[in-house]
C-alpha cells in the first residue's frame, strides 16, 4: 500500500474506533465535510501536511501515536509509480 493509502486507512480506523462521524471530525478539525469525504474516498492525489496535522490534532493524537501502526512499516509500504 502507498503511504497516502496507509494514512487514509489509519484515519478510517481511528474514526471508527472513536465512533465519530465525518461531521464530528469536520467540527473538531475545522476542515469541511466535503474535504474530509474527498480524503477518505481518496479523491485527492496528495494530502496537504497542514490538513493532516489538523486531522491528527482533532483526533487528540500525537504524530507518534498516529503513525505508530504496522501499516507504516517500510515493508508494508510501496512507492507509487
C-alpha positions in Angstrom: 0.0 0.0 0.0 1.2 3.5 -0.6 1.9 6.0 2.2 -1.2 8.0 1.2 -3.4 5.0 1.3 -2.0 4.0 4.7 -2.8 7.4 6.0 -6.4 7.2 4.8 -6.8 3.7 6.2 -5.5 4.8 9.5 -7.9 7.8 9.6 -10.8 5.5 8.8 -9.7 3.0 11.5 -9.3 5.6 14.2 -12.6 7.4 13.2 -14.4 4.0 13.6 -12.7 3.2 16.9 -13.6 6.6 18.3 -17.1 6.3 16.9 -17.0 9.7 15.3 -18.7 10.8 12.1 -17.2 12.8 9.3 -19.3 15.7 10.6 -17.8 15.4 14.0 -14.3 15.3 12.6 -15.0 18.4 10.5 -16.2 20.3 13.5 -13.1 19.2 15.6 -10.6 19.9 12.8 -12.1 23.0 11.1 -11.9 21.1 7.8 -15.0 20.9 5.6 -17.0 17.7 5.4 -16.5 17.7 1.7 -12.8 17.8 2.0 -12.8 15.0 4.7 -15.1 13.0 2.4 -12.7 13.5 -0.5 -9.7 12.4 1.6 -11.4 9.3 3.0 -12.6 8.3 -0.5 -9.1 9.0 -1.9 -10.3 11.6 -4.4 -7.3 13.8 -3.6 -4.0 12.9 -5.1 -1.9 14.2 -2.2 -2.8 15.1 1.4 -1.7 18.5 2.4 0.6 18.2 5.5 -1.3 21.0 7.3 -4.6 19.3 6.7 -3.2 16.1 8.1 -1.9 18.0 11.1 -5.4 19.4 11.8 -6.9 15.9 11.5 -4.4 14.3 13.8 -4.9 17.1 16.4 -8.7 16.7 16.1 -8.3 13.0 17.0 -6.4 14.1 20.1 -3.4 12.2 19.0 0.3 13.0 18.5 2.1 12.3 15.3 3.9 9.4 17.0 0.6 7.9 18.1 -1.0 8.3 14.7 1.9 6.7 12.8 2.6 4.0 15.4 1.0 1.3 13.4 2.4 -1.6 11.4 0.8 -0.3 8.2 3.5 2.4 8.2 6.4 -0.2 8.5 8.6 0.2 5.5 8.0 -3.4 4.4 4.3 -2.7 4.1 4.6 0.4 2.0 5.3 0.6 -1.7 6.2 3.5 -3.9 3.6 4.8 -6.2 4.9 4.7 -9.8 
